Amino acid sequence: MLQLEGKTALVFGVASEDSIAWAICNRLEEAGCKLILGYQKRFMSRVFQLKDKLSAIEAFYPIDVAAEETTAEFFHEWQQVSPGAKADIVIHAIGFAPRECFDRHMLFVEDDALNTAMTISAHSLQRIMRHALPHLAPNSSTITLTYAASTRYVPNYGVMSIAKAALEAWVRELAMRVGEEGHRVNAISSGPIRTLAASGIPGFDDILDHVERNSPLRRNVNQDDVAGCAVWLSSPLGSGVTGQIIHVDAGYSSTMVPDSISD
């Protein structure tokens, strides 16, 4: 039913076995996909420890989405090894902000740190899509990952809130620009999940506890919850969905004043 046998997915953002991107890789393999991974050199040893765990992984190529040249090089290397290859799915699971963005008051974060956070966490979607476009199969699906702090205040999330808001704007804009050719672009807004990236957010454990107490499902979501949604969006079952922000957060985004206010 998913009809992903023989499809190819480009996956950006695997940093460890706890990465949401890695859970998506596992689900895509189960659905019959071949995988091409882009990795940051600083995570190379971790990523290469994973390479034998999924037989669907056909290749790894380094990429630094903060730089035009290295992004172009990823696609150049892929095409050199597999001339004319096409991608049916693009997974953009990338986010980063320098430590300064969390340690300093928002008003005093320097331009360099702000620009780094915005370039890697938001504008990189446009950069990857620009380089991927000539190599996309008809009716491709691109999926990125966002968070509800894009539209509301979350303590200590700071600059990343701004970056996620920009990322969601890119989703809408890009969906409109490539939709005529049948390509789809969507975002999954995940609830908080314990990952390598999340470990740098002060008070993250308190956020997890709060969501577990107050979400309609009374639990936190996990990597596999998000991966399931990603596979659906990747498949023909999601063929009519584009430009959307889909919440996978145990229903937390549907609440305003939680029941626990009376406790």
Secondary structure as the mmCIF struct_conf table of DSSP 4:
data_model
#
loop_
_struct_conf.conf_type_id
_struct_conf.id
_struct_conf.beg_label_comp_id
_struct_conf.beg_label_asym_id
_struct_conf.beg_label_seq_id
_struct_conf.end_label_comp_id
_struct_conf.end_label_asym_id
_struct_conf.end_label_seq_id
TURN_TY1_P TURN_TY1_P1 GLU A 5 GLY A 6
STRN STRN1 THR A 8 PHE A 12
BEND BEND1 SER A 16 SER A 16
TURN_TY1_P TURN_TY1_P2 GLU A 17 ASP A 18
HELX_RH_AL_P HELX_RH_AL_P1 ILE A 20 GLU A 30
TURN_TY1_P TURN_TY1_P3 ALA A 31 GLY A 32
STRN STRN2 LYS A 34 TYR A 39
HELX_RH_3T_P HELX_RH_3T_P1 LYS A 41 PHE A 43
HELX_RH_AL_P HELX_RH_AL_P2 MET A 44 LEU A 50
HELX_RH_3T_P HELX_RH_3T_P2 LYS A 51 LYS A 53
TURN_TY1_P TURN_TY1_P4 SER A 55 ALA A 56
STRN STRN3 ILE A 57 PRO A 62
TURN_TY1_P TURN_TY1_P5 VAL A 65 ALA A 66
BEND BEND2 ALA A 67 ALA A 67
HELX_RH_AL_P HELX_RH_AL_P3 GLU A 68 VAL A 81
BEND BEND3 SER A 82 SER A 82
TURN_TY1_P TURN_TY1_P6 PRO A 83 GLY A 84
STRN STRN4 ALA A 87 HIS A 92
TURN_TY1_P TURN_TY1_P7 ARG A 99 ARG A 99
HELX_RH_AL_P HELX_RH_AL_P4 GLU A 100 ASP A 103
BEND BEND4 ARG A 104 ARG A 104
HELX_RH_3T_P HELX_RH_3T_P3 MET A 106 PHE A 108
HELX_RH_AL_P HELX_RH_AL_P5 ASP A 111 MET A 118
HELX_RH_PI_P HELX_RH_PI_P1 THR A 119 HIS A 123
HELX_RH_AL_P HELX_RH_AL_P6 SER A 124 ALA A 132
HELX_RH_3T_P HELX_RH_3T_P4 LEU A 133 HIS A 135
STRN STRN5 LEU A 136 THR A 146
HELX_RH_3T_P HELX_RH_3T_P5 ALA A 148 SER A 150
TURN_TY1_P TURN_TY1_P8 THR A 151 THR A 151
BEND BEND5 ARG A 152 ARG A 152
TURN_TY1_P TURN_TY1_P9 PRO A 155 GLY A 158
HELX_RH_AL_P HELX_RH_AL_P7 VAL A 159 VAL A 178
HELX_RH_3T_P HELX_RH_3T_P6 GLY A 179 GLU A 181
TURN_TY1_P TURN_TY1_P10 GLY A 182 GLY A 182
STRN STRN6 ARG A 184 SER A 190
HELX_LH_PP_P HELX_LH_PP_P1 GLY A 191 PRO A 192
TURN_TY1_P TURN_TY1_P11 LEU A 196 ALA A 197
HELX_RH_3T_P HELX_RH_3T_P7 ALA A 198 GLY A 200
BEND BEND6 ILE A 201 ILE A 201
TURN_TY1_P TURN_TY1_P12 PRO A 202 GLY A 203
HELX_RH_AL_P HELX_RH_AL_P8 PHE A 204 ASN A 214
BEND BEND7 SER A 215 SER A 215
TURN_TY1_P TURN_TY1_P13 PRO A 216 LEU A 217
BEND BEND8 ARG A 218 ARG A 219
HELX_RH_AL_P HELX_RH_AL_P9 GLN A 223 SER A 234
BEND BEND9 SER A 235 SER A 235
HELX_RH_3T_P HELX_RH_3T_P8 PRO A 236 GLY A 238
TURN_TY1_P TURN_TY1_P14 SER A 239 GLY A 240
BEND BEND10 GLY A 243 GLY A 243
STRN STRN7 ILE A 245 VAL A 248
BEND BEND11 ASP A 249 ASP A 249
TURN_TY1_P TURN_TY1_P15 ALA A 250 GLY A 251
HELX_RH_3T_P HELX_RH_3T_P9 TYR A 252 SER A 254
BEND BEND12 MET A 256 VAL A 257
HELX_RH_3T_P HELX_RH_3T_P10 ASP A 259 SER A 262
#
